[in-house]
Amino acid sequence: MLTDKAEIELVEIKDIPVFNKPADKQLPAKILEIITKIEASDAVIIATPEHNQTISASLKSVLEWLSCEVHPFENKPVMIVGASYYDQGTSRAQVHLRKILDAPGVNTYTLSGNEFLLGKAKEAFDKDGNITNEGAVKFFETCLDNFVKYVGVVSKLKKSEPIEPEDLDC
């Protein structure tokens, strides 16, 4: 469905240890893999559930790993999506996640006003994992189209031009 819009690779975080700043500054191998993928990507889409009106503890832990000794999200375009069991989708979790992604040490370029929030997730998918609501699919495609355009703009902002030596003379 989306392969013509972007190349998307899923990264699972379920086996990552809970964050505990290591005294030896050595990061877990799984975190190093994720860092490599983030740094090689043009952008990142973070999908979050909503647990007790915020992001999951496992996602928060991963974000701590990714902002402690290394900063792969620095100036990276990020889109937030989410699904929850209730009507409001992940509205509160997305607000919290956006604040985390804007924090010093993370510093993403998070696309605002383009939130995909899927409510009633238990009923929203078929047995093959596809969203059954055509309106939700179309809205997600619109959000993704907007994000692709945003990535194009942000990627131009990140590339600074070198200053010519003669411009340094005051």
C-alpha atoms as one frame of an Amber mdcrd trajectory, in Angstrom:
protein
   0.000   0.000   0.000   2.701   2.535   0.930   5.696   1.191  -0.961   5.273
   3.799  -3.681   5.442   6.623  -1.108   8.399   5.636   1.064  10.693   2.777
   1.940   9.723   1.827   5.490  11.582  -0.571   7.760   9.978  -1.693  11.020
  12.193  -1.768  14.095  10.943  -3.756  17.082  11.854  -2.547  20.586  10.421
  -5.351  22.725  13.765  -7.029  23.556  15.667  -3.901  24.574  16.722  -3.759
  28.220  15.289  -1.082  30.477  17.441   2.043  30.454  20.094   2.223  33.118
  22.983   4.532  32.289  25.971   2.199  32.030  29.046   3.189  34.023  31.274
   1.939  31.194  29.260   3.913  28.596  28.743   0.731  26.547  25.374   0.590
  24.839  23.465  -2.663  24.261  23.968  -4.214  20.806  20.285  -3.770  19.941
  20.525  -0.037  20.686  23.632   0.231  18.491  21.652  -1.419  15.662  18.825
   1.083  16.065  21.280   3.994  16.137  22.788   2.811  12.856  19.342   2.568
  11.263  18.269   6.008  12.479  21.480   7.642  11.287  21.162   5.993   7.860
  17.532   7.023   7.431  16.133  10.203   5.947  13.431  10.283   8.614  11.770
   8.273  11.372   8.156   7.394  12.082   7.502   6.497  15.703   4.379   4.490
  16.474   3.162   4.637  20.045   0.357   3.012  21.948  -1.250   4.912  24.811
  -0.786   3.486  28.299  -2.348   5.395  31.199  -2.593   8.502  29.016   1.086
   8.511  28.012   3.631   6.540  25.995   4.655   3.054  27.022   7.481   2.530
  29.489   9.386   0.528  26.862   9.292   3.395  24.337  10.397   5.898  26.998
  13.259   3.589  27.929  14.419   3.290  24.308  14.314   7.066  23.917  16.478
   7.372  27.034  19.054   5.017  25.499  18.961   7.075  22.297  19.641  10.368
  24.061  22.136   9.453  26.772  25.590   9.036  25.223  24.562   9.339  21.575
  22.097  11.541  19.733  20.972   9.877  16.491  17.699  11.836  16.437  19.487
  15.216  16.325  17.814  17.238  13.530  16.047  14.126  12.204  12.528  14.577
  10.803  10.063  12.520  12.864   6.397  11.690  12.405   4.323  10.321  15.283
   1.515   7.805  14.778  -0.376   5.677  17.237  -3.258   3.377  18.007  -5.185
   2.658  21.179  -8.212   0.716  22.298 -10.260   3.818  23.052 -12.034   6.419
  20.912  -9.493   9.221  21.283  -6.623   7.229  19.845  -3.233   8.188  21.200
  -3.870  11.902  21.567  -2.346  12.234  25.051   0.558   9.898  24.359   1.431
  11.838  21.222   1.545  15.117  23.163   3.957  13.566  25.676   6.069  11.973
  22.955   6.320  15.284  21.109   7.657  16.943  24.283  10.269  14.220  24.685
  11.343  14.507  21.046  11.766  18.287  21.445  13.925  17.917  24.575  17.636
  18.765  24.673  19.589  15.655  23.764  16.883  14.464  21.388  16.185  17.563
  19.226  14.100  16.136  16.421  12.231  18.049  13.762   8.813  16.669  14.690
   6.057  17.314  12.190   3.194  18.974  14.037  -0.471  19.060  13.108  -0.201
  15.840  11.165  -1.086  13.308  13.824  -2.462   9.921  12.857  -4.450   8.645
  15.851  -6.257   5.362  15.394  -8.910   4.678  18.010 -10.659   1.398  18.771
  -7.617  -0.549  17.604  -9.098  -3.906  18.658 -11.774  -3.476  15.997  -9.718
  -1.573  13.404  -7.711  -4.433  11.859  -8.551  -7.566   9.895  -6.947 -10.962
  10.596  -3.996 -10.057   8.335  -3.236  -6.854  10.247  -4.688  -4.423   7.694
  -6.752  -1.407   8.741 -10.320  -2.045   7.640 -11.619   1.525   7.759 -11.079
   3.080   4.318 -11.261   6.616   5.763  -8.483   5.841   8.248  -6.318   4.397
   5.461  -6.832   7.494   3.302  -6.067   9.784   6.221  -2.861   7.874   6.997
  -1.833   8.166   3.346  -2.436  11.932   3.507  -0.361  12.171   6.689   2.431
  10.181   5.060   2.319  12.364   1.917   2.619  15.461   4.118   5.515  13.887
   6.009   7.390  13.033   2.813   7.082  16.696   1.746   8.218  17.808   5.220
  11.275  15.552   5.041  12.189  17.178   1.732  12.048  20.639   3.283  13.854
  19.715   6.509  16.629  17.864   4.698  17.459  21.105   2.865  17.561  23.015
   6.145  20.048  20.597   7.697  22.676  21.059   5.012  24.634  24.162   5.788
  26.849  25.707   3.164  30.548  26.011   4.044  31.753  29.550   4.567  34.283
  30.654   1.995  37.644  31.711   3.513  37.335  35.292   2.227  34.013  35.643
   4.090  35.802  35.058   7.398  37.847  38.277   7.146  36.183  41.029   9.138
